[in-house]
Amino acid sequence: MAYHHSMQLLLVEDELEIQRFLKQSLTDAGYEVDAAKDGRAAAQLASGKKYDVLIVDLGLPDQDGIDLILQLRQSGVSSPVLILSARRSVDDRVKGLEQGGDDYLTKPFALAELLARLRNLLRRNLAASEEASRLCVLDLELDFIRRRASRGGEVLNLSPQEFVLLEYLCRHAGRVVTRSMLLSEVWGMRIQPDTNVVDVHIYRLRGKVDIEGREPLIKTLRGIGYVLKDR
């Protein structure tokens, strides 16, 4: 996996010999690693930097690792957490996963397994990030990073307002949205004026989305509103 070479890891391990070994091994594997020996230091590091994965030992000197994970989650840290622990019971593993951990590795462990689990977490996290940056409905795709829409691979030349309108329709695909909903959510008009702005923008948007030769996706329900087909 080529993408892991710039990945940022936070290693929280109080046994310094193990910490040094893991930090060196992870660095040799291409990761950039910061290390902390207790929960307080870990919280300070995590509050000032975004890490791709946190590796947290549960037996910390100043607090239980589970409490640290909960604290980090409550402070908005969403990075995947790989728990390391000598606690081997099923109950301990279930508790760790339920309290904010994403994977659980019991000590002693093989370095190869640790690296494999890291790659798996990074792969899952990358896939989730890519999914969050895109929205697809049938052959429509919205790319939120580039602020670009396409249908069947063909880029649609949308204005910024048309992109926002299409995003709203896609997020409510299969459901009827009224003119009042669109005026409020897309244009921010709390008072509903006597305007045809919605109809005009829908007309223009339909001319770009429902291109000739493709099945029409935007349907008008007279007197009710609009619906974007999702099947």
MDAnalysis code that builds the backbone (N, CA, C; Angstrom):
import MDAnalysis as mda
import numpy as np

u = mda.Universe.empty(693, n_residues=231, atom_resindex=np.repeat(np.arange(231), 3), trajectory=True)
u.add_TopologyAttr("name", ["N", "CA", "C"] * 231)
u.add_TopologyAttr("resid", np.arange(1, 232))
u.add_TopologyAttr("resname", ["MET", "ALA", "TYR", "HIS", "HIS", "SER", "MET", "GLN", "LEU", "LEU", "LEU", "VAL", "GLU", "ASP", "GLU", "LEU", "GLU", "ILE", "GLN", "ARG", "PHE", "LEU", "LYS", "GLN", "SER", "LEU", "THR", "ASP", "ALA", "GLY", "TYR", "GLU", "VAL", "ASP", "ALA", "ALA", "LYS", "ASP", "GLY", "ARG", "ALA", "ALA", "ALA", "GLN", "LEU", "ALA", "SER", "GLY", "LYS", "LYS", "TYR", "ASP", "VAL", "LEU", "ILE", "VAL", "ASP", "LEU", "GLY", "LEU", "PRO", "ASP", "GLN", "ASP", "GLY", "ILE", "ASP", "LEU", "ILE", "LEU", "GLN", "LEU", "ARG", "GLN", "SER", "GLY", "VAL", "SER", "SER", "PRO", "VAL", "LEU", "ILE", "LEU", "SER", "ALA", "ARG", "ARG", "SER", "VAL", "ASP", "ASP", "ARG", "VAL", "LYS", "GLY", "LEU", "GLU", "GLN", "GLY", "GLY", "ASP", "ASP", "TYR", "LEU", "THR", "LYS", "PRO", "PHE", "ALA", "LEU", "ALA", "GLU", "LEU", "LEU", "ALA", "ARG", "LEU", "ARG", "ASN", "LEU", "LEU", "ARG", "ARG", "ASN", "LEU", "ALA", "ALA", "SER", "GLU", "GLU", "ALA", "SER", "ARG", "LEU", "CYS", "VAL", "LEU", "ASP", "LEU", "GLU", "LEU", "ASP", "PHE", "ILE", "ARG", "ARG", "ARG", "ALA", "SER", "ARG", "GLY", "GLY", "GLU", "VAL", "LEU", "ASN", "LEU", "SER", "PRO", "GLN", "GLU", "PHE", "VAL", "LEU", "LEU", "GLU", "TYR", "LEU", "CYS", "ARG", "HIS", "ALA", "GLY", "ARG", "VAL", "VAL", "THR", "ARG", "SER", "MET", "LEU", "LEU", "SER", "GLU", "VAL", "TRP", "GLY", "MET", "ARG", "ILE", "GLN", "PRO", "ASP", "THR", "ASN", "VAL", "VAL", "ASP", "VAL", "HIS", "ILE", "TYR", "ARG", "LEU", "ARG", "GLY", "LYS", "VAL", "ASP", "ILE", "GLU", "GLY", "ARG", "GLU", "PRO", "LEU", "ILE", "LYS", "THR", "LEU", "ARG", "GLY", "ILE", "GLY", "TYR", "VAL", "LEU", "LYS", "ASP", "ARG"])
u.atoms.positions = np.array([
    [0.843, -1.186, 0.000],
    [0.000, 0.000, 0.000],
    [0.882, 1.240, 0.000],
    [0.839, 2.001, -1.094],
    [1.757, 3.120, -1.228],
    [1.376, 4.305, -0.356],
    [0.080, 4.424, -0.013],
    [-0.354, 5.651, 0.641],
    [0.117, 5.771, 2.081],
    [0.602, 4.687, 2.719],
    [0.877, 4.738, 4.149],
    [2.169, 5.449, 4.488],
    [3.005, 5.809, 3.485],
    [4.333, 6.322, 3.793],
    [4.309, 7.712, 4.405],
    [3.240, 8.458, 4.296],
    [3.161, 9.762, 4.934],
    [2.153, 9.773, 6.078],
    [1.734, 8.596, 6.506],
    [0.732, 8.501, 7.555],
    [1.317, 8.902, 8.907],
    [0.514, 9.645, 9.664],
    [0.918, 10.142, 10.973],
    [0.294, 9.263, 12.064],
    [1.126, 8.697, 12.931],
    [0.661, 7.830, 14.005],
    [0.992, 8.433, 15.357],
    [0.098, 8.222, 16.318],
    [0.377, 8.548, 17.719],
    [0.416, 7.243, 18.497],
    [1.563, 6.956, 19.096],
    [1.770, 5.745, 19.880],
    [1.733, 6.106, 21.366],
    [0.798, 5.506, 22.095],
    [0.663, 5.772, 23.535],
    [1.023, 4.491, 24.276],
    [2.220, 4.453, 24.823],
    [2.756, 3.255, 25.477],
    [3.694, 3.681, 26.604],
    [3.421, 3.203, 27.832],
    [4.207, 3.641, 28.981],
    [5.472, 2.816, 29.208],
    [5.503, 1.585, 28.705],
    [6.716, 0.782, 28.847],
    [7.726, 1.250, 27.798],
    [8.769, 1.969, 28.282],
    [9.654, 2.675, 27.365],
    [10.395, 1.748, 26.409],
    [10.734, 0.559, 26.857],
    [11.432, -0.365, 25.965],
    [10.534, -0.776, 24.808],
    [9.268, -1.078, 25.126],
    [8.305, -1.427, 24.078],
    [8.038, -0.215, 23.192],
    [7.929, 0.956, 23.820],
    [7.672, 2.173, 23.054],
    [8.791, 2.430, 22.047],
    [10.046, 2.318, 22.492],
    [11.166, 2.564, 21.584],
    [11.183, 1.555, 20.437],
    [10.917, 0.287, 20.773],
    [10.909, -0.756, 19.744],
    [9.822, -0.492, 18.711],
    [8.610, -0.197, 19.180],
    [7.504, 0.029, 18.255],
    [7.710, 1.291, 17.425],
    [8.184, 2.343, 18.060],
    [8.399, 3.585, 17.314],
    [9.418, 3.372, 16.209],
    [10.522, 2.678, 16.518],
    [11.543, 2.428, 15.509],
    [11.013, 1.520, 14.401],
    [10.267, 0.488, 14.799],
    [9.731, -0.451, 13.813],
    [8.733, 0.235, 12.882],
    [7.873, 1.079, 13.441],
    [6.886, 1.792, 12.630],
    [7.549, 2.828, 11.731],
    [8.574, 3.477, 12.259],
    [9.328, 4.435, 11.443],
    [10.007, 3.721, 10.284],
    [10.602, 2.562, 10.563],
    [11.240, 1.767, 9.505],
    [10.227, 1.329, 8.450],
    [8.974, 1.151, 8.875],
    [7.918, 0.745, 7.945],
    [7.378, 1.916, 7.133],
    [7.868, 3.135, 7.404],
    [7.490, 4.288, 6.600],
    [6.521, 5.251, 7.248],
    [6.134, 4.994, 8.491],
    [5.207, 5.877, 9.180],
    [5.954, 7.000, 9.907],
    [5.256, 8.112, 10.133],
    [5.775, 9.179, 10.986],
    [5.109, 9.025, 12.343],
    [5.916, 8.868, 13.390],
    [5.388, 8.448, 14.691],
    [5.741, 9.448, 15.781],
    [4.722, 9.883, 16.531],
    [4.902, 10.599, 17.794],
    [4.560, 9.626, 18.907],
    [5.271, 9.740, 20.025],
    [5.045, 8.805, 21.128],
    [4.751, 9.553, 22.414],
    [3.891, 8.954, 23.230],
    [3.551, 9.489, 24.545],
    [3.562, 8.344, 25.547],
    [3.985, 8.635, 26.789],
    [4.077, 7.580, 27.792],
    [2.917, 7.583, 28.768],
    [2.014, 8.570, 28.661],
    [0.848, 8.601, 29.542],
    [-0.307, 9.317, 28.851],
    [-1.470, 9.290, 29.507],
    [-2.659, 9.866, 28.910],
    [-2.592, 11.363, 28.749],
    [-1.980, 12.041, 29.717],
    [-1.899, 13.501, 29.659],
    [-1.099, 13.953, 28.445],
    [0.063, 13.354, 28.231],
    [0.895, 13.717, 27.084],
    [0.192, 13.375, 25.783],
    [-0.505, 12.242, 25.763],
    [-1.222, 11.828, 24.556],
    [-2.322, 12.822, 24.208],
    [-3.074, 13.265, 25.213],
    [-4.159, 14.215, 24.983],
    [-3.632, 15.535, 24.437],
    [-2.472, 15.975, 24.952],
    [-1.874, 17.214, 24.467],
    [-1.457, 17.093, 23.011],
    [-0.846, 15.966, 22.662],
    [-0.430, 15.760, 21.276],
    [-1.632, 15.675, 20.338],
    [-2.658, 14.930, 20.752],
    [-3.833, 14.728, 19.907],
    [-4.641, 16.005, 19.725],
    [-4.546, 16.922, 20.677],
    [-5.301, 18.172, 20.565],
    [-4.645, 19.150, 19.600],
    [-3.359, 18.942, 19.334],
    [-2.652, 19.879, 18.469],
    [-2.318, 19.357, 17.094],
    [-2.666, 18.103, 16.810],
    [-2.281, 17.514, 15.532],
    [-3.270, 16.430, 15.155],
    [-3.552, 16.332, 13.872],
    [-4.471, 15.287, 13.403],
    [-3.657, 14.062, 13.009],
    [-3.962, 12.935, 13.649],
    [-3.274, 11.686, 13.364],
    [-4.176, 10.772, 12.535],
    [-3.537, 9.958, 11.702],
    [-4.289, 9.014, 10.885],
    [-4.733, 7.802, 11.693],
    [-3.917, 7.388, 12.662],
    [-4.256, 6.284, 13.559],
    [-3.613, 6.535, 14.919],
    [-4.336, 6.177, 15.978],
    [-3.796, 6.197, 17.335],
    [-3.614, 4.758, 17.801],
    [-2.449, 4.457, 18.368],
    [-2.183, 3.144, 18.954],
    [-2.104, 3.350, 20.453],
    [-3.048, 2.798, 21.199],
    [-3.184, 3.118, 22.623],
    [-3.102, 1.859, 23.477],
    [-2.126, 1.849, 24.383],
    [-2.049, 0.790, 25.384],
    [-3.026, 1.128, 26.505],
    [-3.701, 0.133, 27.038],
    [-4.698, 0.399, 28.078],
    [-4.089, 0.600, 29.455],
    [-2.921, 0.018, 29.712],
    [-2.331, 0.098, 31.053],
    [-1.447, 1.307, 31.234],
    [-2.011, 2.499, 31.200],
    [-1.238, 3.732, 31.345],
    [-1.081, 4.096, 32.815],
    [-0.011, 4.805, 33.185],
    [0.235, 5.095, 34.601],
    [-0.712, 6.111, 35.222],
    [-1.250, 7.037, 34.416],
    [-2.065, 8.102, 35.001],
    [-3.564, 7.914, 34.792],
    [-3.955, 7.050, 33.874],
    [-5.376, 6.785, 33.657],
    [-5.526, 5.531, 32.818],
    [-6.700, 4.947, 32.870],
    [-6.966, 3.782, 32.042],
    [-7.054, 4.218, 30.584],
    [-6.503, 3.386, 29.699],
    [-6.528, 3.730, 28.287],
    [-7.928, 3.909, 27.736],
    [-8.891, 3.170, 28.264],
    [-10.287, 3.334, 27.835],
    [-10.775, 4.742, 28.144],
    [-10.436, 5.238, 29.340],
    [-10.835, 6.602, 29.700],
    [-10.194, 7.621, 28.773],
    [-8.941, 7.378, 28.380],
    [-8.267, 8.282, 27.445],
    [-8.991, 8.292, 26.105],
    [-9.349, 7.121, 25.611],
    [-10.051, 7.044, 24.329],
    [-11.381, 7.798, 24.393],
    [-12.133, 7.594, 25.479],
    [-13.402, 8.311, 25.639],
    [-13.179, 9.820, 25.679],
    [-12.134, 10.242, 26.390],
    [-11.805, 11.667, 26.480],
    [-11.485, 12.240, 25.103],
    [-10.714, 11.509, 24.333],
    [-10.349, 11.977, 22.999],
    [-11.568, 12.032, 22.085],
    [-12.429, 11.026, 22.169],
    [-13.646, 11.026, 21.343],
    [-14.537, 12.219, 21.702],
    [-14.662, 12.496, 22.995],
    [-15.501, 13.610, 23.435],
    [-14.937, 14.959, 23.000],
    [-13.617, 15.025, 22.822],
    [-12.985, 16.273, 22.397],
    [-12.967, 16.419, 20.882],
    [-13.528, 15.438, 20.168],
    [-13.659, 15.545, 18.723],
    [-12.638, 14.784, 17.909],
    [-11.769, 13.999, 18.569],
    [-10.787, 13.199, 17.835],
    [-11.495, 11.988, 17.232],
    [-11.494, 11.890, 15.914],
    [-12.222, 10.815, 15.233],
    [-11.298, 9.787, 14.582],
    [-9.994, 9.947, 14.746],
    [-9.034, 9.028, 14.126],
    [-9.256, 7.611, 14.623],
    [-9.029, 6.608, 13.768],
    [-9.146, 5.218, 14.214],
    [-8.179, 4.931, 15.361],
    [-8.616, 4.073, 16.296],
    [-7.796, 3.712, 17.452],
    [-7.555, 2.205, 17.462],
    [-6.282, 1.840, 17.489],
    [-5.888, 0.440, 17.656],
    [-5.462, 0.256, 19.103],
    [-6.195, -0.561, 19.835],
    [-5.915, -0.795, 21.250],
    [-4.884, -1.916, 21.394],
    [-3.887, -1.664, 22.251],
    [-2.934, -2.700, 22.646],
    [-3.164, -3.002, 24.111],
    [-3.241, -4.268, 24.472],
    [-3.496, -4.583, 25.876],
    [-3.140, -6.028, 26.201],
    [-2.723, -6.212, 27.457],
    [-2.505, -7.568, 27.961],
    [-3.811, -8.191, 28.438],
    [-4.885, -7.408, 28.464],
    [-6.198, -7.907, 28.872],
    [-6.766, -8.731, 27.722],
    [-6.927, -10.017, 27.969],
    [-7.229, -10.934, 26.874],
    [-8.665, -11.463, 26.865],
    [-9.446, -11.164, 27.905],
    [-10.785, -11.746, 27.976],
    [-11.691, -11.142, 26.906],
    [-12.728, -11.889, 26.543],
    [-13.698, -11.404, 25.565],
    [-14.363, -10.135, 26.067],
    [-14.692, -10.085, 27.352],
    [-15.350, -8.903, 27.918],
    [-14.476, -7.667, 27.768],
    [-13.164, -7.820, 28.005],
    [-12.254, -6.688, 27.872],
    [-12.190, -6.201, 26.428],
    [-12.140, -7.145, 25.491],
    [-12.064, -6.760, 24.073],
    [-13.350, -6.078, 23.628],
    [-14.479, -6.614, 24.053],
    [-15.770, -6.011, 23.701],
    [-15.877, -4.609, 24.283],
    [-15.461, -4.443, 25.544],
    [-15.529, -3.129, 26.182],
    [-14.664, -2.127, 25.436],
    [-13.452, -2.547, 25.058],
    [-12.565, -1.649, 24.339],
    [-13.146, -1.187, 23.018],
    [-13.775, -2.102, 22.295],
    [-14.361, -1.756, 21.003],
    [-15.616, -0.909, 21.161],
    [-16.376, -1.177, 22.209],
    [-17.605, -0.413, 22.439],
    [-17.322, 1.000, 22.935],
    [-16.171, 1.203, 23.569],
    [-15.857, 2.504, 24.154],
    [-15.013, 3.383, 23.239],
    [-14.980, 3.070, 21.959],
    [-14.324, 3.980, 21.013],
    [-13.147, 3.400, 20.269],
    [-12.726, 2.165, 20.596],
    [-11.648, 1.537, 19.847],
    [-12.153, 0.970, 18.529],
    [-11.269, 0.925, 17.539],
    [-11.643, 0.384, 16.231],
    [-11.073, -1.007, 15.993],
    [-10.026, -1.366, 16.725],
    [-9.452, -2.702, 16.653],
    [-8.743, -2.969, 17.974],
    [-8.499, -4.245, 18.256],
    [-7.968, -4.640, 19.567],
    [-6.928, -5.736, 19.346],
    [-5.704, -5.492, 19.820],
    [-4.615, -6.450, 19.658],
    [-4.052, -6.777, 21.032],
    [-4.046, -8.057, 21.385],
    [-3.574, -8.455, 22.712],
    [-2.069, -8.699, 22.713],
    [-1.465, -8.374, 23.853],
    [-0.030, -8.631, 24.057],
    [0.147, -10.047, 24.588],
    [1.239, -10.700, 24.226],
    [2.233, -10.287, 23.228],
    [1.701, -10.473, 21.820],
    [2.250, -9.731, 20.879],
    [1.778, -9.809, 19.502],
    [2.982, -9.801, 18.562],
    [2.765, -10.252, 17.353],
    [3.808, -10.223, 16.331],
    [3.762, -8.879, 15.616],
    [4.931, -8.327, 15.337],
    [4.995, -7.036, 14.648],
    [4.264, -7.097, 13.307],
    [4.372, -8.210, 12.614],
    [3.709, -8.350, 11.317],
    [2.197, -8.191, 11.451],
    [1.625, -8.710, 12.542],
    [0.186, -8.574, 12.736],
    [-0.178, -7.130, 13.037],
    [0.640, -6.452, 13.850],
    [0.387, -5.045, 14.145],
    [0.378, -4.227, 12.855],
    [1.351, -4.441, 11.994],
    [1.431, -3.700, 10.736],
    [0.241, -4.017, 9.830],
    [-0.172, -5.286, 9.817],
    [-1.321, -5.668, 8.999],
    [-2.593, -4.994, 9.492],
    [-2.768, -4.939, 10.806],
    [-3.964, -4.295, 11.355],
    [-3.941, -2.784, 11.090],
    [-2.770, -2.179, 11.148],
    [-2.655, -0.755, 10.838],
    [-3.061, -0.490, 9.390],
    [-2.544, -1.312, 8.486],
    [-2.894, -1.129, 7.077],
    [-4.393, -1.261, 6.858],
    [-5.015, -2.194, 7.561],
    [-6.452, -2.395, 7.425],
    [-7.228, -1.177, 7.919],
    [-6.810, -0.627, 9.072],
    [-7.482, 0.561, 9.606],
    [-7.313, 1.744, 8.659],
    [-6.119, 1.917, 8.124],
    [-5.867, 3.027, 7.208],
    [-6.686, 2.878, 5.936],
    [-6.790, 1.642, 5.446],
    [-7.572, 1.387, 4.236],
    [-9.042, 1.725, 4.465],
    [-9.573, 1.277, 5.598],
    [-10.974, 1.567, 5.922],
    [-11.200, 3.062, 6.088],
    [-10.261, 3.744, 6.746],
    [-10.411, 5.172, 6.989],
    [-10.332, 5.957, 5.689],
    [-9.426, 5.538, 4.812],
    [-9.302, 6.207, 3.518],
    [-10.572, 6.038, 2.699],
    [-11.128, 4.825, 2.716],
    [-12.365, 4.576, 1.975],
    [-13.505, 5.423, 2.512],
    [-13.572, 5.550, 3.851],
    [-14.631, 6.368, 4.462],
    [-14.469, 7.835, 4.099],
    [-13.222, 8.316, 4.049],
    [-12.969, 9.706, 3.698],
    [-13.367, 9.985, 2.262],
    [-13.030, 9.047, 1.362],
    [-13.399, 9.231, -0.036],
    [-14.913, 9.217, -0.209],
    [-15.581, 8.333, 0.544],
    [-17.038, 8.259, 0.459],
    [-17.671, 9.553, 0.941],
    [-17.100, 10.158, 2.001],
    [-17.653, 11.390, 2.552],
    [-17.465, 12.558, 1.584],
    [-16.475, 12.477, 0.695],
    [-16.207, 13.571, -0.235],
    [-17.015, 13.448, -1.526],
    [-17.779, 12.369, -1.669],
    [-18.565, 12.158, -2.876],
    [-19.988, 11.712, -2.526],
    [-20.891, 11.997, -3.422],
    [-22.273, 11.564, -3.276],
    [-22.750, 11.072, -4.631],
    [-23.254, 9.858, -4.670],
    [-23.698, 9.270, -5.930],
    [-25.173, 8.879, -5.842],
    [-25.921, 9.212, -6.875],
    [-27.303, 8.773, -7.038],
    [-27.437, 8.292, -8.476],
    [-27.657, 6.985, -8.623],
    [-27.663, 6.373, -9.949],
    [-26.366, 6.748, -10.671],
    [-26.446, 7.362, -11.861],
    [-25.221, 7.723, -12.564],
    [-24.808, 9.176, -12.337],
    [-25.445, 9.823, -11.356],
    [-25.051, 11.172, -10.958],
    [-23.973, 11.073, -9.879],
    [-22.936, 11.891, -9.985],
    [-21.896, 11.916, -8.958],
    [-21.542, 13.351, -8.626],
    [-21.540, 13.662, -7.309],
    [-21.134, 14.978, -6.836],
    [-19.804, 14.842, -6.118],
    [-18.838, 15.627, -6.541],
    [-17.502, 15.659, -5.939],
    [-17.402, 16.946, -5.129],
    [-17.421, 16.824, -3.782],
    [-17.469, 18.009, -2.933],
    [-16.114, 18.697, -2.798],
    [-15.041, 17.971, -3.059],
    [-13.718, 18.588, -3.001],
    [-13.525, 19.523, -4.190],
    [-13.865, 19.049, -5.376],
    [-13.727, 19.865, -6.588],
    [-14.967, 20.700, -6.873],
    [-16.042, 20.477, -6.091],
    [-17.322, 21.157, -6.316],
    [-17.752, 20.939, -7.767],
    [-17.748, 19.666, -8.156],
    [-18.036, 19.316, -9.536],
    [-19.068, 18.198, -9.575],
    [-19.984, 18.294, -10.534],
    [-20.997, 17.254, -10.713],
    [-20.823, 16.634, -12.084],
    [-21.145, 15.343, -12.166],
    [-21.062, 14.665, -13.456],
    [-22.191, 13.648, -13.550],
    [-22.529, 13.310, -14.772],
    [-23.516, 12.258, -14.992],
    [-22.976, 11.304, -16.045],
    [-22.900, 10.045, -15.671],
    [-22.346, 9.053, -16.567],
    [-20.921, 9.366, -16.965],
    [-20.186, 10.029, -16.062],
    [-18.804, 10.381, -16.337],
    [-18.622, 11.694, -17.069],
    [-19.720, 12.302, -17.526],
    [-19.653, 13.579, -18.248],
    [-19.875, 14.734, -17.271],
    [-18.908, 15.646, -17.207],
    [-18.974, 16.764, -16.258],
    [-20.107, 17.709, -16.648],
    [-20.887, 18.113, -15.648],
    [-21.991, 19.050, -15.862],
    [-21.515, 20.465, -15.537],
    [-21.778, 21.379, -16.401],
    [-21.341, 22.773, -16.228],
    [-22.361, 23.516, -15.363],
    [-22.249, 23.337, -14.028],
    [-23.208, 23.928, -13.108],
    [-22.665, 25.209, -12.484],
    [-23.570, 26.138, -12.228],
    [-23.207, 27.315, -11.441],
    [-23.126, 26.897, -9.972],
    [-22.480, 27.694, -9.119],
    [-22.418, 27.347, -7.697],
    [-23.794, 27.109, -7.081],
    [-24.790, 27.930, -7.445],
    [-26.125, 27.768, -6.891],
    [-26.782, 26.494, -7.400],
    [-26.542, 26.160, -8.657],
    [-27.102, 24.929, -9.214],
    [-26.478, 23.703, -8.548],
    [-25.188, 23.792, -8.214],
    [-24.536, 22.678, -7.520],
    [-25.183, 22.456, -6.158],
    [-25.426, 23.545, -5.428],
    [-26.056, 23.447, -4.107],
    [-27.461, 22.873, -4.234],
    [-28.185, 23.314, -5.230],
    [-29.542, 22.810, -5.459],
    [-29.517, 21.320, -5.785],
    [-28.607, 20.909, -6.650],
    [-28.511, 19.494, -7.005],
    [-28.082, 18.661, -5.799],
    [-27.184, 19.188, -4.985],
    [-26.774, 18.469, -3.776],
    [-27.982, 18.218, -2.868],
    [-28.813, 19.229, -2.690],
    [-29.995, 19.069, -1.836],
    [-30.926, 18.006, -2.404],
    [-31.139, 18.033, -3.703],
    [-32.005, 17.029, -4.325],
    [-31.407, 15.631, -4.173],
    [-30.101, 15.514, -4.341],
    [-29.450, 14.200, -4.215],
    [-29.541, 13.677, -2.780],
    [-29.361, 14.546, -1.814],
    [-29.421, 14.111, -0.411],
    [-30.844, 13.718, -0.015],
    [-31.823, 14.155, -0.798],
    [-33.215, 13.794, -0.541],
    [-33.781, 12.965, -1.687],
    [-32.908, 12.257, -2.381],
    [-33.335, 11.472, -3.544],
    [-34.431, 10.487, -3.167],
    [-35.442, 10.405, -4.034],
    [-36.566, 9.513, -3.796],
    [-37.655, 10.110, -2.938],
    [-37.391, 11.315, -2.397],
    [-38.380, 11.979, -1.545],
    [-38.822, 13.289, -2.190],
    [-40.064, 13.643, -1.964],
    [-40.593, 14.890, -2.513],
    [-40.059, 16.069, -1.702],
    [-39.536, 17.088, -2.409],
    [-39.129, 18.333, -1.750],
    [-39.996, 19.449, -2.311],
    [-40.505, 20.267, -1.427],
    [-41.405, 21.332, -1.843],
    [-40.612, 22.591, -2.177],
    [-41.280, 23.540, -2.849],
    [-40.647, 24.829, -3.137],
    [-40.265, 25.541, -1.849],
    [-41.112, 25.434, -0.838],
    [-40.820, 26.077, 0.447],
    [-39.555, 25.494, 1.073],
    [-39.400, 24.187, 0.986],
    [-38.199, 23.546, 1.528],
    [-36.954, 24.047, 0.797],
    [-37.037, 24.141, -0.524],
    [-35.887, 24.588, -1.302],
    [-35.563, 26.053, -1.033],
    [-36.576, 26.898, -0.963],
    [-36.334, 28.309, -0.664],
    [-35.667, 28.472, 0.698],
    [-36.106, 27.669, 1.667],
    [-35.559, 27.762, 3.019],
    [-34.152, 27.184, 3.105],
    [-33.946, 25.979, 2.573],
    [-32.691, 25.267, 2.770],
    [-31.607, 25.636, 1.750],
    [-31.999, 25.960, 0.530],
    [-31.017, 26.271, -0.506],
    [-30.767, 27.763, -0.629],
    [-31.852, 28.562, -0.512],
    [-31.696, 30.009, -0.641],
    [-31.719, 30.739, 0.696],
    [-32.058, 30.056, 1.770],
    [-32.063, 30.679, 3.092],
    [-33.169, 31.692, 3.288],
    [-34.297, 31.524, 2.593],
    [-35.420, 32.450, 2.724],
    [-36.424, 31.903, 3.730],
    [-36.476, 32.498, 4.886],
    [-37.432, 32.043, 5.903],
    [-38.848, 32.480, 5.572],
    [-38.979, 33.688, 5.040],
    [-40.278, 34.167, 4.578],
    [-40.406, 33.783, 3.114],
    [-41.489, 33.143, 2.746],
    [-41.656, 32.638, 1.391],
    [-42.230, 33.729, 0.488],
    [-41.380, 34.409, -0.289],
    [-41.885, 35.470, -1.173],
    [-42.551, 34.878, -2.410],
    [-43.263, 35.728, -3.111],
    [-43.899, 35.310, -4.360],
    [-42.837, 35.386, -5.450],
    [-42.118, 34.285, -5.661],
    [-40.996, 34.277, -6.590],
    [-40.977, 32.966, -7.363],
    [-40.430, 33.024, -8.561],
    [-40.300, 31.811, -9.374],
    [-38.846, 31.356, -9.438],
    [-38.020, 31.797, -8.457],
    [-36.594, 31.477, -8.484],
    [-36.355, 29.972, -8.484],
    [-37.170, 29.229, -7.738],
    [-36.995, 27.774, -7.692],
    [-37.290, 27.162, -9.052],
    [-38.413, 27.558, -9.644],
    [-38.808, 26.999, -10.938],
    [-37.763, 27.290, -12.011],
    [-37.215, 28.515, -12.002],
    [-36.213, 28.892, -12.996],
    [-34.956, 28.049, -12.837],
    [-34.479, 27.869, -11.592],
    [-33.261, 27.099, -11.355],
    [-33.475, 25.608, -11.642],
    [-34.647, 25.096, -11.299],
    [-34.940, 23.689, -11.615],
    [-34.947, 23.484, -13.124],
    [-35.533, 24.442, -13.838],
    [-35.590, 24.346, -15.303],
    [-34.179, 24.302, -15.894],
    [-33.318, 25.188, -15.407],
    [-31.938, 25.239, -15.911],
    [-31.166, 23.977, -15.505],
    [-31.395, 23.537, -14.275],
    [-30.691, 22.351, -13.793],
    [-31.118, 21.110, -14.567],
    [-32.413, 21.007, -14.829],
    [-32.919, 19.861, -15.591],
    [-32.298, 19.837, -16.997],
    [-32.100, 21.004, -17.571],
    [-31.507, 21.072, -18.900],
    [-30.063, 20.580, -18.932],
    [-29.396, 20.574, -17.772],
    [-28.010, 20.115, -17.706],
    [-27.902, 18.677, -17.209],
    [-28.800, 18.284, -16.319],
    [-28.758, 16.936, -15.748],
    [-29.459, 15.932, -16.656],
    [-30.646, 16.293, -17.105],
    [-31.432, 15.375, -17.940],
    [-31.071, 15.592, -19.404],
    [-29.805, 15.300, -19.720],
    [-29.307, 15.533, -21.068],
    [-29.953, 14.543, -22.043],
    [-29.974, 14.941, -23.305],
    [-30.647, 14.147, -24.347],
    [-30.058, 12.743, -24.417],
    [-30.947, 11.782, -24.500],
    [-30.524, 10.400, -24.602],
    [-30.423, 9.673, -23.276],
    [-30.608, 10.418, -22.172],
    [-30.564, 9.787, -20.859],
    [-31.928, 9.891, -20.184],
    [-32.173, 8.954, -19.290],
    [-33.450, 8.943, -18.584],
    [-33.592, 10.187, -17.714],
    [-34.714, 10.896, -17.782],
    [-34.918, 12.073, -16.929],
    [-34.910, 11.682, -15.445],
    [-34.201, 12.452, -14.645],
    [-34.106, 12.166, -13.215],
    [-34.919, 13.130, -12.355],
    [-35.041, 14.373, -12.801],
    [-35.736, 15.386, -11.996],
    [-37.191, 15.467, -12.457],
    [-38.095, 15.138, -11.578],
    [-39.514, 15.102, -11.913],
    [-40.264, 16.186, -11.150],
    [-41.161, 16.865, -11.845],
    [-41.999, 17.884, -11.218],
    [-43.345, 17.286, -10.849],
    [-43.748, 17.498, -9.602],
    [-45.071, 17.091, -9.139],
    [-45.893, 18.371, -9.004],
    [-46.769, 18.612, -9.949],
    [-47.479, 19.888, -10.026],
    [-48.229, 20.196, -8.724],
    [-47.985, 21.399, -8.262],
    [-48.638, 21.853, -7.043],
    [-48.031, 21.299, -5.770],
    [-47.021, 20.438, -5.890],
    [-46.411, 19.821, -4.706],
    [-44.930, 20.173, -4.595],
    [-44.147, 19.810, -5.632],
    [-42.728, 20.088, -5.583],
    [-41.975, 19.236, -6.589],
    [-40.836, 18.709, -6.165],
    [-39.968, 17.988, -7.092],
    [-39.429, 16.729, -6.396],
    [-39.002, 15.798, -7.244],
    [-38.373, 14.593, -6.700],
    [-37.270, 14.153, -7.663],
    [-36.126, 13.768, -7.086],
    [-35.034, 13.213, -7.871],
    [-35.083, 11.703, -7.782],
    [-35.189, 11.042, -8.929],
    [-35.312, 9.597, -8.950],
    [-34.049, 8.954, -8.373],
    [-34.219, 7.879, -7.616],
    [-33.077, 7.171, -7.040],
    [-33.065, 5.689, -7.421],
    [-33.942, 5.284, -8.331],
    [-33.969, 3.889, -8.774],
    [-34.646, 3.800, -10.127],
])
